[in-house]
Amino acid sequence: MFHCSLCESEIIITSSHCERCRKIKNIGNTYGFNEILEVLEVVCLRNGEQRQRKINYLKKKAEKETKENMEGKIYGQDLNDYEKPKK
């Protein structure tokens, strides 16, 4: 019994890579590992400016939700938006 040589978390018996890592390896063989690395860096990793924009966005969203809570629109106090129960 061995650990996968790529993710090092899956235990394998017959090969050097687990099923997930084998798929990643096949994609790398098809498209090239440099291209895959570039895609991962662009899509998955954020630079400082992107992180700050995300923080600002989440702060504005939280402020808006807090304001709506204070006005009573989230917790069901504004019943005009809801369907009236059938009798």
SERO-4910 file (N, C-alpha, C, O; in steps of 0.05 Angstrom, whole numbers):
BEGIN
 pado doro    nc1    nc2    nc3   cac1   cac2   cac3    cc1    cc2    cc3    oc1    oc2    oc3
  Met    A     17    -24      0      0      0      0     18     25      0     37     27     16
  Phe    A     11     43    -18     27     68    -21      8     92    -22    -16     89    -26
  His    A     19    115    -19      4    140    -22      7    149    -51     28    145    -63
  Cys    A    -13    163    -61    -12    175    -88     12    193    -89     17    209    -70
  Ser    A     27    192   -110     51    209   -112     45    238   -118     63    255   -116
  Leu    A     20    245   -126     14    272   -132      0    286   -108     10    306    -97
  Cys    A    -23    275    -99    -37    288    -77    -27    279    -49    -31    293    -29
  Glu    A    -15    256    -48     -3    245    -24    -24    240     -2    -16    239     22
  Ser    A    -49    238     -9    -69    233     12    -84    207      7    -92    194     26
  Glu    A    -88    199    -18   -102    174    -24    -83    150    -21    -60    152    -29
  Ile    A    -93    129    -11    -78    104     -9    -85     87    -34   -108     83    -40
  Ile    A    -64     78    -48    -68     63    -72    -52     37    -70    -34     34    -54
  Ile    A    -60     18    -87    -47     -8    -86    -32    -14   -112    -10    -24   -112
  Thr    A    -45     -8   -135    -35    -18   -160    -21      2   -178     -8     -5   -197
  Ser    A    -24     28   -173    -12     48   -191      1     70   -174      1     69   -150
  Ser    A     13     90   -188     27    111   -173      9    135   -167     16    152   -151
  His    A    -15    136   -181    -33    159   -177    -61    148   -171    -69    127   -181
  Cys    A    -76    163   -154   -104    156   -149   -120    164   -174   -110    176   -193
  Glu    A   -146    158   -173   -163    163   -197   -165    193   -204   -163    200   -227
  Arg    A   -168    210   -183   -170    239   -188   -144    250   -200   -144    265   -220
  Cys    A   -121    242   -189    -95    252   -198    -89    240   -226    -75    254   -242
  Arg    A    -98    217   -232    -94    205   -258   -108    222   -279    -98    227   -301
  Lys    A   -133    232   -272   -147    249   -291   -132    275   -295   -130    285   -317
  Ile    A   -121    287   -273   -106    311   -275    -81    306   -293    -75    323   -310
  Lys    A    -68    284   -289    -44    277   -305    -52    274   -334    -37    283   -352
  Asn    A    -74    261   -340    -83    258   -368    -89    285   -381    -83    289   -404
  Ile    A   -102    303   -366   -108    330   -376    -81    344   -382    -78    358   -402
  Gly    A    -62    341   -364    -36    354   -368    -22    343   -392     -9    358   -407
  Asn    A    -24    317   -397    -12    305   -420    -25    315   -446    -12    317   -467
  Thr    A    -51    320   -444    -66    329   -468    -61    359   -474    -55    366   -497
  Tyr    A    -63    376   -454    -62    405   -459    -35    417   -452    -29    439   -460
  Gly    A    -18    403   -438      8    413   -429      6    424   -401    -12    438   -394
  Phe    A     26    416   -385     25    424   -357     30    454   -353     20    465   -334
  Asn    A     44    467   -371     48    496   -368     22    511   -372     16    530   -358
  Glu    A      6    502   -391    -20    515   -396    -39    511   -372    -53    529   -364
  Ile    A    -39    487   -361    -55    481   -338    -47    498   -314    -64    508   -300
  Leu    A    -21    500   -310    -11    517   -288    -19    546   -292    -27    559   -272
  Glu    A    -18    556   -316    -26    583   -322    -56    587   -316    -64    607   -304
  Val    A    -73    568   -324   -101    570   -319   -106    570   -288   -123    585   -279
  Leu    A    -93    552   -274    -97    551   -245    -88    577   -232   -102    587   -214
  Glu    A    -66    589   -240    -57    614   -229    -77    637   -234    -81    654   -217
  Val    A    -88    637   -258   -107    659   -266   -134    655   -252   -146    675   -243
  Val    A   -143    631   -251   -170    626   -242   -171    622   -211   -190    633   -198
  Cys    A   -153    608   -200   -155    600   -172   -140    619   -153   -148    622   -130
  Leu    A   -118    631   -162   -103    648   -144   -110    677   -147   -116    686   -170
  Arg    A   -111    692   -126   -118    720   -127    -94    737   -118    -79    729   -100
  Asn    A    -91    759   -132    -70    778   -123    -81    797   -103   -105    795    -96
  Gly    A    -65    815    -92    -74    833    -71    -97    851    -79   -116    855    -63
  Glu    A    -97    861   -103   -119    878   -113   -145    863   -114   -166    873   -107
  Gln    A   -144    838   -125   -168    822   -127   -179    815    -99   -204    816    -95
  Arg    A   -162    809    -80   -171    804    -53   -184    828    -41   -205    825    -27
  Gln    A   -173    852    -45   -184    876    -33   -211    882    -45   -229    890    -31
  Arg    A   -214    878    -72   -241    882    -84   -261    863    -72   -284    871    -67
  Lys    A   -254    838    -68   -272    818    -56   -280    826    -28   -303    824    -20
  Ile    A   -260    836    -12   -266    845     15   -286    868     14   -305    868     29
  Asn    A   -281    888     -3   -298    911     -5   -326    903    -14   -346    913     -3
  Tyr    A   -328    884    -33   -354    874    -42   -369    861    -19   -393    866    -15
  Leu    A   -356    844     -4   -369    830     18   -377    849     40   -398    845     53
  Lys    A   -361    870     45   -369    890     66   -394    905     57   -412    909     73
  Lys    A   -395    913     32   -419    927     22   -444    909     23   -465    919     30
  Lys    A   -440    884     16   -462    865     17   -472    862     46   -496    861     51
  Ala    A   -454    859     65   -461    856     93   -475    881    103   -495    879    118
  Glu    A   -466    904     95   -478    929    104   -507    931     93   -525    940    107
  Lys    A   -511    923     68   -537    924     56   -556    905     70   -579    912     75
  Glu    A   -547    881     76   -563    861     90   -570    870    118   -592    866    127
  Thr    A   -551    883    131   -557    894    158   -578    916    157   -596    917    173
  Lys    A   -575    933    137   -595    955    134   -622    943    128   -642    952    140
  Glu    A   -624    923    111   -650    910    105   -661    896    130   -685    896    134
  Asn    A   -644    884    146   -653    872    171   -665    893    189   -686    888    202
  Met    A   -652    915    191   -662    937    209   -689    947    199   -705    956    215
  Glu    A   -694    946    173   -719    956    162   -741    934    163   -764    940    157
  Gly    A   -733    910    171   -753    889    174   -761    875    149   -783    863    148
  Lys    A   -744    875    128   -752    863    103   -743    834    100   -754    820     83
  Ile    A   -725    825    117   -714    798    113   -729    778    130   -734    755    122
  Tyr    A   -737    786    154   -748    766    173   -778    763    171   -791    755    191
  Gly    A   -790    769    148   -818    763    144   -837    785    154   -861    780    155
  Gln    A   -827    808    162   -845    828    172   -858    843    149   -879    856    153
  Asp    A   -846    842    125   -858    854    102   -872    832     86   -860    818     70
  Leu    A   -898    828     92   -913    805     81   -924    811     53   -937    793     41
  Asn    A   -921    835     43   -932    841     17   -919    825     -6   -931    821    -27
  Asp    A   -895    815     -2   -881    800    -22   -888    770    -22   -880    755    -40
  Tyr    A   -903    762     -2   -909    733      1   -937    727     -7   -955    744     -5
  Glu    A   -941    703    -15   -968    693    -23   -984    689      2   -975    678     22
  Lys    A  -1009    698      1  -1027    695     25  -1036    666     27  -1041    653      6
  Pro    A  -1038    655     51  -1046    627     54  -1075    623     44  -1092    640     47
  Lys    A  -1080    599     33  -1107    592     23  -1123    583     47  -1114    569     65
  Lys    A  -1149    590     46  -1167    582     68  -1183    558     60  -1199    548     76
***
